Amino acid sequence: MTQRLSGTLAEAGEFGLVAALTSRFPQAADVLLGPGDDAAVVRAPGDQVVASLDMLVQGRHFRLDWSSAADIGHKAAAANLSDINAMGGRPTSLLVGLAAPPELETSWALEFADGLAEEASSVGASVVGGDLTRADTIVVGITALGVCEHGVVRRSGARPGDVVALAGRQGWAHAGFAVLGRGFRSPRIVVDAHRRPSPPYAAGPEAARLGATAMIDVSDGLLQDVGHVAAASGVAMDIESSSFDVPEPLQAVGAALGVDPLRFVLTGGDDYSLVATFPPDVALPQAWRPIGRVLGGGDAGTVTVDGAAYDDPVGHQHFR
Amino acid sequence: MTQRLSGTLAEAGEFGLVAALTSRFPQAADVLLGPGDDAAVVRAPGDQVVASLDMLVQGRHFRLDWSSAADIGHKAAAANLSDINAMGGRPTSLLVGLAAPPELETSWALEFADGLAEEASSVGASVVGGDLTRADTIVVGITALGVCEHGVVRRSGARPGDVVALAGRQGWAHAGFAVLGRGFRSPRIVVDAHRRPSPPYAAGPEAARLGATAMIDVSDGLLQDVGHVAAASGVAMDIESSSFDVPEPLQAVGAALGVDPLRFVLTGGDDYSLVATFPPDVALPQAWRPIGRVLGGGDAGTVTVDGAAYDDPVGHQHFR
C-alpha cells in the first residue's frame, strides 16, 4: 500500500515522509532486511560486496527546470548502478540520502523516489535504506551495492594488443545537454537521453564473463574516461573515429549548433556507456563494438584518435 | 606516502585532490579493492553485508566555527559506524562523498579525511571510496558497510519482561551543544563530546552475542530513539530515572544554564550510545547498564519515565 502525502516536506515532517518513501520501495530477494532499521542487510554471495557512492547536487548534476523529479531519480540511480556495471557486477541494492529544502513539495520527493525505485527494479535491485535531512538546495547521496559473479574487472588490466570496445549509447546525453543549454527542448530523443540515461546494464557482467581485462563507465567523457583506464593500466590507446556511426539525431544537433557531432561521442559523458578492453582473440557479441586498440608503445595514459592528439576539451573536471 | 597540496579545492582540481585524499586512507584486511576504481570491493563474510547511509549538512549537523575539519571527519564517521554497531555488527568500511565549495581550503578537506580515516581505523574499518563534487555549502554523504558475525539485532524484537539497557555516554554531546549554543567553550569535556563522540563500538556485537532482542543507537534523543524500538516491537517501555548517575560535568552545565541535567540524558542525541533490550535472565556485563524494562501492558510505542509521560520535547525531528 502506497501512502499519500501532500504539501511541503516541512508539513509532512521527517518521519511521515520516511514512511511514505519507504512504502514505495519494493524489496527483491537479495534483501534480507529493508528500510526501517539502523541499517539494511543485503545478500553478498561469494563473501564479497562491490560498493560505490555518488553525490549529485542541484544545479550541477541536475536542474529542476530541465528534468522531472522522476527523471532525476532515474538518473541518480542509473549513474550509481552504472559503477557496479563497470566492475562487471550485478547491482543488488541502493541506499539513498536526500538533503532538501523544507519548502520542497512532498510530491517531488515521492516522484523522485518512484524514479529511483523504477530504475533499481529494472536491474533487479532494491532501495534498501537511506537518510532524509534538510539543506538549502537538493543534494543526493547514493550508494549502490552489488555482486561480481564473473569476477571483478578493474581499470588497470588493459594490455598492449587488446581491443578497446564500447557498449551502449555514447554522445546522446551530451547532445541533449547541449540542446537544453541553448534553450531548446528538441530533438526530444537526445533531451530524453540526458534526462534518463539507458546504461547497458547487461554488458558489464557479460564483459566480465568474456574475460575483459579492464573496464570503466563513461560518466565524464569518452576520451577522458578511456584515459583513466590507460593511466591505470600503464598503456597508451588509440581510438578510431571511423568505428563510430554517428547517429542521425546527433548529426542533426551538430548541424543546428555548428558542432562536429563526433565531438559529442568522443567527449560526452552521462550516457553511462561502458568501455572495456578485451584480449584480441575474444569474439565480441553484438553489444560490444570495437572502437580502438591498446598500443604496444606510446606514453602510458595517453589516448589518441586516429593516431593523433584530439585537441578538443575532453570531458568534465569538477572544481575548475 | 601522503601527498601534499595547498590552496583551495578549485586550485587543486578534482583529480589532484582525489589522489591526495585517497593516499591518506590505509586499507585493512577486509578490503579487496580500495579507492581508485569505479567501485570498491569489500569482504562480506557469511554472504551478507550490513549497510547504512547518512547525510550531514553544514550548519545543521556541524558548524565550521564549532568543530575542526578533523572533528567533523571523526563525527561523520562515528555517526555512520554507529548504525552498524546498532545492528550488532562490526564495521568493515566507509564510502564518503564530499560536496564542497571550490573556495574551501584543501587543508580542510585533507584534515576532514584524516578524521574520517582515524575514526574508521579505531574500529578496524577502512575508507574504501567516495566522491568529490562542488556545492555551495559542505554536504557529506557517508555509507558504512559491516558484518554481523553474531546475528542481526533489529529494532522490532523487544518483548514484555525484557530489560532495557544502555551502553556508552548519554547526554554529554547534548550538554556540549547547549554550551556552544550559548557562546561558551567549556566545560571542555562536554564540548569535546559534541565535537568527537565516543560510540561504544564493542557493545553492539557484544549485545548480539548476549542475545539482545532489539537495539538502536541514540542519535536523535534517548526517549525518542527508545520510542522507535517500542513502536517497532509493538510494546511499551518504562525508563527509571534513578538508574542514571548524572555525571558531574552535566550537572555543572545544567546548573549554569538552569536546565535539569537529566534532560540532557533523556532527550540528548549525538553521543551514539546504544539502547538494547535483553531477556531478563541475561547477565549483563559492565558496559551495559539497566535503565528500564519492557512492559506487559500499555500502548504500543509509548515510553514513560518512572511510570509517567515525560513532557519535555523529546529529541530532534528534521524539517519541523
Chai-1 contact restraints between the chains, C-beta under 6 A:
chainA,res_idxA,chainB,res_idxB,connection_type,confidence,min_distance_angstrom,max_distance_angstrom,comment,restraint_id
A,L9,B,F319,contact,1.0,0.0,6.0,A-B,restraint_1
A,A10,B,F319,contact,1.0,0.0,6.0,A-B,restraint_2
A,G13,B,F319,contact,1.0,0.0,6.0,A-B,restraint_3
A,G13,B,R320,contact,1.0,0.0,6.0,A-B,restraint_4
A,E14,B,Q317,contact,1.0,0.0,6.0,A-B,restraint_5
A,E14,B,H318,contact,1.0,0.0,6.0,A-B,restraint_6
A,E14,B,F319,contact,1.0,0.0,6.0,A-B,restraint_7
A,L32,B,Q48,contact,1.0,0.0,6.0,A-B,restraint_8
A,D37,B,R154,contact,1.0,0.0,6.0,A-B,restraint_9
A,D37,B,R155,contact,1.0,0.0,6.0,A-B,restraint_10
A,D38,B,D83,contact,1.0,0.0,6.0,A-B,restraint_11
A,D38,B,A86,contact,1.0,0.0,6.0,A-B,restraint_12
A,D38,B,M87,contact,1.0,0.0,6.0,A-B,restraint_13
A,A39,B,V50,contact,1.0,0.0,6.0,A-B,restraint_14
A,A39,B,A51,contact,1.0,0.0,6.0,A-B,restraint_15
A,A39,B,S52,contact,1.0,0.0,6.0,A-B,restraint_16
A,A39,B,D83,contact,1.0,0.0,6.0,A-B,restraint_17
A,A39,B,I84,contact,1.0,0.0,6.0,A-B,restraint_18
A,A39,B,M87,contact,1.0,0.0,6.0,A-B,restraint_19
A,A40,B,A51,contact,1.0,0.0,6.0,A-B,restraint_20
A,V41,B,Q48,contact,1.0,0.0,6.0,A-B,restraint_21
A,V41,B,V50,contact,1.0,0.0,6.0,A-B,restraint_22
A,V41,B,V152,contact,1.0,0.0,6.0,A-B,restraint_23
A,V42,B,V49,contact,1.0,0.0,6.0,A-B,restraint_24
A,R43,B,Q48,contact,1.0,0.0,6.0,A-B,restraint_25
A,A44,B,A44,contact,1.0,0.0,6.0,A-B,restraint_26
A,A44,B,D47,contact,1.0,0.0,6.0,A-B,restraint_27
A,A44,B,Q48,contact,1.0,0.0,6.0,A-B,restraint_28
A,A44,B,V49,contact,1.0,0.0,6.0,A-B,restraint_29
A,P45,B,D47,contact,1.0,0.0,6.0,A-B,restraint_30
A,D47,B,A44,contact,1.0,0.0,6.0,A-B,restraint_31
A,D47,B,P45,contact,1.0,0.0,6.0,A-B,restraint_32
A,Q48,B,L32,contact,1.0,0.0,6.0,A-B,restraint_33
A,Q48,B,V41,contact,1.0,0.0,6.0,A-B,restraint_34
A,Q48,B,R43,contact,1.0,0.0,6.0,A-B,restraint_35
A,Q48,B,A44,contact,1.0,0.0,6.0,A-B,restraint_36
A,V49,B,V42,contact,1.0,0.0,6.0,A-B,restraint_37
A,V49,B,A44,contact,1.0,0.0,6.0,A-B,restraint_38
A,V49,B,V49,contact,1.0,0.0,6.0,A-B,restraint_39
A,V50,B,A39,contact,1.0,0.0,6.0,A-B,restraint_40
A,V50,B,V41,contact,1.0,0.0,6.0,A-B,restraint_41
A,A51,B,A39,contact,1.0,0.0,6.0,A-B,restraint_42
A,A51,B,A40,contact,1.0,0.0,6.0,A-B,restraint_43
A,A51,B,L95,contact,1.0,0.0,6.0,A-B,restraint_44
A,S52,B,A39,contact,1.0,0.0,6.0,A-B,restraint_45
A,L53,B,L95,contact,1.0,0.0,6.0,A-B,restraint_46
A,L53,B,G97,contact,1.0,0.0,6.0,A-B,restraint_47
A,L53,B,G130,contact,1.0,0.0,6.0,A-B,restraint_48
A,L53,B,D131,contact,1.0,0.0,6.0,A-B,restraint_49
A,L53,B,T143,contact,1.0,0.0,6.0,A-B,restraint_50
A,D54,B,D131,contact,1.0,0.0,6.0,A-B,restraint_51
A,M55,B,G97,contact,1.0,0.0,6.0,A-B,restraint_52
A,M55,B,A99,contact,1.0,0.0,6.0,A-B,restraint_53
A,M55,B,D131,contact,1.0,0.0,6.0,A-B,restraint_54
A,M55,B,T133,contact,1.0,0.0,6.0,A-B,restraint_55
A,M55,B,G141,contact,1.0,0.0,6.0,A-B,restraint_56
A,V57,B,A99,contact,1.0,0.0,6.0,A-B,restraint_57
A,V57,B,T133,contact,1.0,0.0,6.0,A-B,restraint_58
A,V57,B,A135,contact,1.0,0.0,6.0,A-B,restraint_59
A,R60,B,R134,contact,1.0,0.0,6.0,A-B,restraint_60
A,D83,B,D38,contact,1.0,0.0,6.0,A-B,restraint_61
A,D83,B,A39,contact,1.0,0.0,6.0,A-B,restraint_62
A,I84,B,A39,contact,1.0,0.0,6.0,A-B,restraint_63
A,A86,B,D38,contact,1.0,0.0,6.0,A-B,restraint_64
A,M87,B,D38,contact,1.0,0.0,6.0,A-B,restraint_65
A,M87,B,A39,contact,1.0,0.0,6.0,A-B,restraint_66
A,L95,B,A51,contact,1.0,0.0,6.0,A-B,restraint_67
A,L95,B,L53,contact,1.0,0.0,6.0,A-B,restraint_68
A,G97,B,L53,contact,1.0,0.0,6.0,A-B,restraint_69
A,G97,B,M55,contact,1.0,0.0,6.0,A-B,restraint_70
A,G97,B,G141,contact,1.0,0.0,6.0,A-B,restraint_71
A,A99,B,M55,contact,1.0,0.0,6.0,A-B,restraint_72
A,A99,B,V57,contact,1.0,0.0,6.0,A-B,restraint_73
A,A99,B,V139,contact,1.0,0.0,6.0,A-B,restraint_74
A,P102,B,F319,contact,1.0,0.0,6.0,A-B,restraint_75
A,G130,B,L53,contact,1.0,0.0,6.0,A-B,restraint_76
A,D131,B,L53,contact,1.0,0.0,6.0,A-B,restraint_77
A,D131,B,D54,contact,1.0,0.0,6.0,A-B,restraint_78
A,D131,B,M55,contact,1.0,0.0,6.0,A-B,restraint_79
A,T133,B,M55,contact,1.0,0.0,6.0,A-B,restraint_80
A,T133,B,V57,contact,1.0,0.0,6.0,A-B,restraint_81
A,T133,B,H318,contact,1.0,0.0,6.0,A-B,restraint_82
A,R134,B,R60,contact,1.0,0.0,6.0,A-B,restraint_83
A,R134,B,H318,contact,1.0,0.0,6.0,A-B,restraint_84
A,R134,B,F319,contact,1.0,0.0,6.0,A-B,restraint_85
A,A135,B,V57,contact,1.0,0.0,6.0,A-B,restraint_86
A,V139,B,A99,contact,1.0,0.0,6.0,A-B,restraint_87
A,V139,B,V139,contact,1.0,0.0,6.0,A-B,restraint_88
A,G141,B,M55,contact,1.0,0.0,6.0,A-B,restraint_89
A,G141,B,G97,contact,1.0,0.0,6.0,A-B,restraint_90
A,G141,B,G141,contact,1.0,0.0,6.0,A-B,restraint_91
A,T143,B,L53,contact,1.0,0.0,6.0,A-B,restraint_92
A,T143,B,L95,contact,1.0,0.0,6.0,A-B,restraint_93
A,T143,B,T143,contact,1.0,0.0,6.0,A-B,restraint_94
A,V152,B,V41,contact,1.0,0.0,6.0,A-B,restraint_95
A,R154,B,D37,contact,1.0,0.0,6.0,A-B,restraint_96
A,R155,B,D37,contact,1.0,0.0,6.0,A-B,restraint_97
A,Q317,B,E14,contact,1.0,0.0,6.0,A-B,restraint_98
A,H318,B,E14,contact,1.0,0.0,6.0,A-B,restraint_99
A,H318,B,T133,contact,1.0,0.0,6.0,A-B,restraint_100
A,H318,B,R134,contact,1.0,0.0,6.0,A-B,restraint_101
A,F319,B,L9,contact,1.0,0.0,6.0,A-B,restraint_102
A,F319,B,A10,contact,1.0,0.0,6.0,A-B,restraint_103
A,F319,B,G13,contact,1.0,0.0,6.0,A-B,restraint_104
A,F319,B,E14,contact,1.0,0.0,6.0,A-B,restraint_105
A,F319,B,P102,contact,1.0,0.0,6.0,A-B,restraint_106
A,F319,B,R134,contact,1.0,0.0,6.0,A-B,restraint_107
A,R320,B,G13,contact,1.0,0.0,6.0,A-B,restraint_108
